Amino acid sequence: MALEITDANFEELVVKSDKPVMIDFWAVWCGPCRMVAPFVEEMAKEYEGRAVIGKVDVDSNPGVAQQFGIRNIPTILFLKNGEIADKQVGACPKPVLTGKLDNLLK
């Protein structure tokens, strides 16, 4: 299951991670967010131990969303060593997400 990333645990789960991180910025009311949610959950299982996969509810955690200038959702950020390495704005097929994450694992 994807980790719930909040304003409070962001530094612990993301900034201090020694693994690549994929963060799905979403909201309950967002239709396209619901389209990518199953992919994010599947990837959390598939990449367990190799990457950190998490979700940020932008309504409940505006601090993290503001920090990255998230204006559209879903936005999925890919971070390595605490820095943005790639991003995907809008719904997309799962292979797009796995491809971006696989690039960070090389």
Beta strands, then each sheet from edge to edge (+ up, - down):
strand 1: 3-4
strand 2: 21-26
strand 3: 52-57
strand 4: 75-80
strand 5: 83-89
sheet 1: 1+ 3+ 2+ 4- 5+
end
